[in-house]
Amino acid sequence: MLTLSEVARRAGVSMATAQRYKKLHQDRIPSEGEGRRQRYAIPAVKMFRDWKKEGVLKRGASGRKRSPAKPAKAAAGGALLTLSSISSQTGISYPTLQRYVKLFGDRIPHEGEGRKRRYHPDSVAVFRQLRAESKPGRKAKAKPAKAPKAPARKAPAKAAPKSAPAPKLLTLTAIGKQTGISGPTLQRYIKLHLDRIPHEGEGRKRRYRPEAVAVFREIRSQSKRGRKPKAKAAAAPRKAAAPAGKRQTRAAKVRRKAPARARGSVEARLAALEAQVSQVLKKLEEPITITLRTDR
């Protein structure tokens, strides 16, 4: 028993063709089992070959099934045209033809819809007419109309006096360069005397008018420069120095007395310790009396 793939290989047909033969001639093919376990007898190979020959004779020598040629639909005495063939005949680009079909589909003779749409030979003339009606290329941008020139006057009028240009506003950095005042000092002046300083805007966008330079200099002159000096401790008037060896400060006396006191306390302790030791030695030198009681 053979599998379906082995039968197809021996018969010289594809697996898809063998499955089609199995579906069409299931009752004629000698086999056993069902589904994937179905196996075929050796005569099935000859049957598959015969069916293949019958199909070749029907289709022709090419081996592919050809659909009978459909007669082309003629319209206005010619075959239908595709949009590509119309483009080659008229010289109009394919996107432009698509735009004409979208805008003027009712004027163009055609048959079918979508990708199967074909056009009559008369549509060539329609496409050319649409091309002639529409200007080729993109539309030119409209140029701005020029303003009409004013008529020349015989006696030119006197020009009105130009208003003085607005004063240029200054930044804090520019004011610092002009005045020689540091940036932190200028910021402190702004914080304390903003109502006196002419300015515009707020925050980082704040700018100062030129007259603000004089205001900053005035504030600088009114304030004392630099940090306040530290108050020096008033030196107490010293008395005339006493002769050397006679006058001693209290601290010097205390420093001198401290070692003497320490030495005296140590010596007193040593003397007391020596006295105790001598007493102990004397007692050790004395004879020891031992009394024994025998009355018990």
URVEN-V486443 format. One record per backbone hydrogen bond with DSSP energy under -0.5 kcal/mol. NH is the residue of the N-H (numbers start at 1). CO is the residue of the C=O. If there is no record, write none. Layout:
BEGIN
nh:NH co:CO
nh:NH co:CO
END
This chain:
BEGIN
nh:2 co:40
nh:7 co:3
nh:8 co:4
nh:9 co:5
nh:10 co:6
nh:11 co:7
nh:12 co:8
nh:13 co:8
nh:18 co:14
nh:19 co:15
nh:20 co:16
nh:21 co:17
nh:22 co:18
nh:23 co:19
nh:24 co:20
nh:25 co:21
nh:28 co:25
nh:29 co:25
nh:32 co:39
nh:37 co:34
nh:38 co:35
nh:39 co:32
nh:40 co:2
nh:41 co:30
nh:44 co:41
nh:45 co:42
nh:46 co:42
nh:47 co:43
nh:48 co:44
nh:49 co:45
nh:50 co:46
nh:51 co:47
nh:52 co:48
nh:53 co:49
nh:54 co:50
nh:55 co:51
nh:56 co:52
nh:57 co:53
nh:58 co:54
nh:59 co:55
nh:60 co:56
nh:63 co:60
nh:66 co:64
nh:75 co:78
nh:78 co:75
nh:80 co:73
nh:81 co:119
nh:86 co:82
nh:87 co:83
nh:88 co:84
nh:89 co:85
nh:90 co:86
nh:91 co:87
nh:97 co:93
nh:98 co:94
nh:99 co:95
nh:100 co:96
nh:101 co:97
nh:102 co:98
nh:103 co:99
nh:104 co:100
nh:107 co:104
nh:108 co:104
nh:109 co:107
nh:111 co:118
nh:116 co:113
nh:117 co:114
nh:118 co:111
nh:119 co:81
nh:120 co:109
nh:121 co:75
nh:123 co:120
nh:124 co:121
nh:125 co:122
nh:126 co:122
nh:127 co:123
nh:128 co:124
nh:129 co:125
nh:130 co:126
nh:131 co:127
nh:132 co:128
nh:133 co:129
nh:134 co:130
nh:156 co:154
nh:170 co:208
nh:175 co:171
nh:176 co:172
nh:177 co:173
nh:178 co:174
nh:179 co:175
nh:180 co:176
nh:186 co:182
nh:187 co:183
nh:188 co:184
nh:189 co:185
nh:190 co:186
nh:191 co:187
nh:192 co:188
nh:193 co:189
nh:194 co:190
nh:196 co:193
nh:197 co:193
nh:197 co:194
nh:198 co:196
nh:200 co:207
nh:205 co:202
nh:206 co:203
nh:207 co:200
nh:208 co:170
nh:209 co:198
nh:212 co:209
nh:213 co:210
nh:215 co:211
nh:216 co:212
nh:217 co:213
nh:218 co:214
nh:219 co:215
nh:220 co:216
nh:221 co:217
nh:222 co:218
nh:223 co:219
nh:246 co:243
nh:247 co:243
nh:248 co:246
nh:253 co:249
nh:254 co:250
nh:255 co:251
nh:256 co:252
nh:257 co:253
nh:258 co:254
nh:259 co:255
nh:260 co:256
nh:261 co:257
nh:262 co:258
nh:263 co:259
nh:264 co:260
nh:265 co:261
nh:266 co:262
nh:267 co:263
nh:268 co:264
nh:269 co:265
nh:270 co:266
nh:271 co:267
nh:272 co:268
nh:273 co:269
nh:274 co:270
nh:275 co:271
nh:276 co:272
nh:277 co:273
nh:278 co:274
nh:279 co:275
nh:280 co:276
nh:281 co:277
nh:282 co:278
nh:283 co:279
nh:284 co:280
nh:285 co:281
nh:286 co:282
nh:290 co:288
nh:294 co:292
END
